[in-house]
Amino acid sequence: MNIDQSKPLLETRGLTKRFGAFVANHAIDLVVYAGEVHAILGENGAGKSTLMKSLYGFHQPSAGEIWLKGQPVTIPSPETGRQLGIGMVFQNFTLIPAMTALENIALFLPDMRGRLNYAAIEKRVQALSERYGLPLDLRRRVGALAIGERQRLEILKVLLSDARILIFDEPTSVLAPQEVEGFFQVIQRLKADGYAILFITHKLPEVMAIADRITVLRHGAVAGLLLRAEATPAGIIRLMLGKTPPQPTERKVHAPEIDQPNHSARTARAELRGVTVLPQGGGVQLTAINLQLFGGEIVGVAGVSGNGQREIGDALLGLLPLAQGERWIAGQEASFWSPARIRTSGVACIPEDVLQMGAIRGMTVAENMILGEQARYGMVGGAVMNWPRVQIAAERALSQVFAAKSPRLDALVETLSGGNLQRVVVAREVGRQPKVLLAYYPARGLDVANAEAMRQLLLRCQSEGAGILFFSEDMEELFALSDRLLVLYHGRIVGNLSRSEFDVHRVGHLMTGGQSS
Amino acid sequence: MTTEQRVLLPNNVEDIFTVVFVPVIRTIAMLLFALIAFGLVLLLFGKNPLQAYSDIFRNTLGSRYAFSEVLVKLIPLLLCALAVLLPARLGLVNVGGEGQIYLGAWLATWGALSFGDLPRPLALTAVLVLGFVGGGLWAAIPAFLRARGWLNEVISTLLLNYVAIQFINYFIFGAWRDPESANFPQTVKFADSYRLPQFSDTRVHLGLLLGLLAALLIFLVLRYTRWGYAMRAIGGNPEAALRHGFPITRYLILSMVIAGGLAGLAGVGEVMAIQGRLRPAFSPGYGYVGFLISWLAGHSPMGAVGMAFLLAIIALGGDTLQITQNVPFSTVNILMALILFVVLGDFFRSKKV
């Protein structure tokens, strides 16, 4: 390691970033030297991306300072960040598919002129490409390039803009396993030439393979700084997930205990049998998913987000075609049922993004409360909506969830706060007394008291007999509520644990790609 | 109105003032701007704008006959506006009103030419149904392509307009050509039983009632029925609608077919009531003006009636200017373009109409 410990290239001092009342980054001290690979590790929502966005000028810190080569700097925009030598390597989003690789690079040059000298640019790119082992056909259209090639193009783009600090955000998530090796060699060469590399990830094996130093973030703050030599996977997981093992005794309402071995004798409320779903538009492929959900149980789903959580729900809701396998609802094969039929047979869903997936902008709260159930509020032969009845039903459902003050029924949903909107959607879905409830991060965006109320609500649903598939990234919440726990990794179920097997390290190990021991 | 403004306002204040007065005042201001700018254009031509506007007034609202002519113009404009409005509520952009007019007229003409002299009620029903079906089927093509996710409807509806015009020309210049009118490519005159009923001594015809009825019906359906609720849900957030089991494909296709049918009725009106025979290029762009009207009205059915009335006055005003001020008819396109300009400017400012 040729780290020049005497002079940090980049440094943050007490960097804090708030969004309203939410603190995304709290007093982060980070020191990055030239010629090191510095991994930033943390669960989703730990504040990694926010921190990086502050560094390259996308966000403005609420407090604290950024120091560059021993000087305090402000980075008001990504352009300034680039001028200061801080480059962000994006995965997909900044390339223009209709243009060639060379044209894409030329567009990004800091010294772009009115008339482009492509030959000169090509020469410069080729020199870099050979030096760092980034082979690329510059004349091809980006649309025709594979993902790995696009990533090389992104790296070349950033290198050509004279960046000295390179930020990689989950760079290996888009690469096939055999490509990762080549990518690491590129990183090694860049490091040898004195580039400082910030490497954001939540994959432990990669961190152990490539990083010199590791900063672990948890809940927006630095949980620890480790040298690779002294780091162990177990130690890192402990930092990522918190030191105190969660208390599985927090359940205040106990469901009737379900005897696991007897499951086979009962009919599952919802079931996926050997389901494979092909990836759709940036989604994840589900492979050989076997999942059974019985009445009166809460099945927790653990996993880093983007590992198939959304796809499992969509497969159950009939929104994705099954490439293989079968879907069963209440003892009937439902592989070809429409989403409407699945919903009306008692499947409800609290989606991960309530405004985008669960509410109609431009409609009132009352109108949103009957979404998908409009057929039940007809009069005059079902054609004309009975709005007064909608009003009464909406009011009743809302009062179940809003202990104190519920939002006005005639308020447009887009005017509600995030928490209130969340509760409106929860009230709607729970109010339908579902047989199966898919609950995505139901306590997200709620304050502590309301989050606890939300958990109690789930337990109430369970005690009333609903089968609940509970998606969460909060390990404590998962352990507290779940009867069983499924662990998702890369679209596969890699763990199916009963309550006695709940263990934070084991789950953390499984969800970051470790093998089941 | 921007979302920020909406958030700041308590819900009860929003009612009368912001919903009624602000849009009305803004609309008037936009139209005034367009009129003044157009006045400058007339000045450039060496014409007197005030004289021009007073001529327009005299020939549109100044007499009973003039007013009836405004209504005659209003009929196709209103129907075409509704043909844009209904799909727009689902998030679809139907630029194909023009082609749908022609195909409606084409199928109605086919009926009138092939069925011969039918009893009047039967003849009228036949051409109205055929006109609706013709426009509807023409619109079904882009609707289907869009529902399958194969082709964006903006492109397909627009391009099919040109196909439609050539398609009916093929018949007018060919099999259907009236041998007795050697110099004018056109069909023979339809039997009298196909003529749409007209009001007293004016050219205002049954289409006016159909248009107003359609506007009222669309208004009621959107506001009070289950289907209207579904349409608003799909238009408001297709993803959430899909996730809650709304049959989006069915609604997309159905709304486009009905829209095409309404434009087709506009074609029937022009051919069966005004012209009495099928001629090439009988529509001076009603489909496109209808598009303008629907956007001007914020896709509100009742607003479309008002806007169609206004645009009918402007279109008729163009005819007037041509005669009294001796400027080319296309001059009035400048006025329409100016209006479109201010409306679109407003649209892009607020991102929500």
Interface residues (C-beta under 8 A of the other chain):
Chain A: L317 L319 S338 P339 A340 R341 I342 R343 T344 C349 P351 Q356 M357 G358 A359 I360 R361 G362 M363 E367 L371 G372 Q374 A375 Y377 G378 G382 A383 V384 M385 R408 D410 A411 L412 E414 T415
Chain B: T3 R6 V7 N11 Y224 T225 R226 W227 G228 Y229 A230 R232 A233 G236 N237 E239 A240 A241 L242 R243 H244 G245 F246 P247
